[in-house]
């Protein structure tokens, strides 16, 4: 039988910034792209080439790109500019968005932000 060994709580993980420039705190980063992808939120400024913290659980206020109302509990995705309930761009060969988590609270159609439970 395989055994697991506890490592850490995992609320924030080390993130190696190889982007070519500083990543500011509170920036949303894509950890893995596509349909099985995930996002995180940078905890503190991370200089290029350095390792810093990225939150991978919690509730965060994020920009909302959807023009629709999104109800609490709805799966949401990061389209690169904001949060949407659409899992892809709807193209003939769709580009799938990484999961942002789920709507922590209702967001009205006119809302410019949404509270998202990531993780």
N, C-alpha and C positions, 0 to 999 in steps of 0.2 A: 504494500500500500504506500502510495506517495504521501509525503508529509509536507505541510506548509509551515513556514517560520515567520512569525509576525515581524514586520519591518518598520512601519510607521503608520500614523493616522491617515496620511494621504490627502489632507485638505489642501495642501499646496505642495507642488513638486518643483524640483530644480529644472530650470529651462536654460539651454545653451543658446545664446543669441548669436546666430550666424547670419543675420539679416544684412549686415553692411552698415548699419547705423544704430543709434541708441533706440531702445524701445521704452516709451514712457509708461509710468505706472498707470493702471486702469485701462490699458490698451487690450483689446480683444485679439488673441492670437489663435490661429488654427493649428492645433497639435497634429492632427491627421486630416487630410482632405477626403472628400467624397461621401458616399452614402453611409459609410461606417465611421466617418470622421467625428472629431470632438474639438471643442474649443476650450480655452482657458482665459483667465484675466490676469494680466501682469500685476504683481503685488507691489513692486518697487521698480524704479528706473533700472534698466539693464543695459549697460554699455555694450557696444558691439564686441563680440568675442568673449564676453563674460557670461557667468552663470548667475541667474537670479530666480526669484520665486514666481510661480504662476499658480493662482488659485484654480482648483478644479472641482470645487464644491462650494455651495453657498447661493444666496439670492443677490442678484445684481440688477441695477437699473441699466437698460441698454436702449440704444436707438431702435425704433420700430420702423421697418421699411414697408410692411404690409399696410394696405389701405382698408383692411377688413378689421372687424372686431375679433378679438382672440379671447376665448374664455379660459378660465383657470383650469389647469391640468392638460391643456392642449400641447402636444409635442410641437416644438418650434426649432427653427434652423437659422444659421448665420449665412446670409447671402453675400457677405463681404462689405455691405454698407449698413445692414440692420437685421432685425429679427423678423422672420416671416413664418407663417404656418405651412408654406409650400416647401416640400423637400427637394425640389429641383426647379430649374429655370423654365420648364415646360417646352423646351425646344425639341425638334425632331430627334436629335441625339442629345438627350438632356444632360446638363451638368448638375450633379447632385451636390447639395450643400451639407456641410458638417452639422451634426446635431448641436443645438445650443442648450438643450434640456427641455423644460416645460414651463408654461406660463404659471408663475406663482400666484398671480391674481388676474382678474379680468382686465382687459385693455379695450377701450372703445375704439371704433374705427378712426376717429379723429386724433387719437393719442399719438404723440411723437415718440414716446418712450414706453417701455414695458418692463415689468419686473419678472426676471427669469431665474428659475432654480436650475443652476448648472450641475453637472456631475452625473 
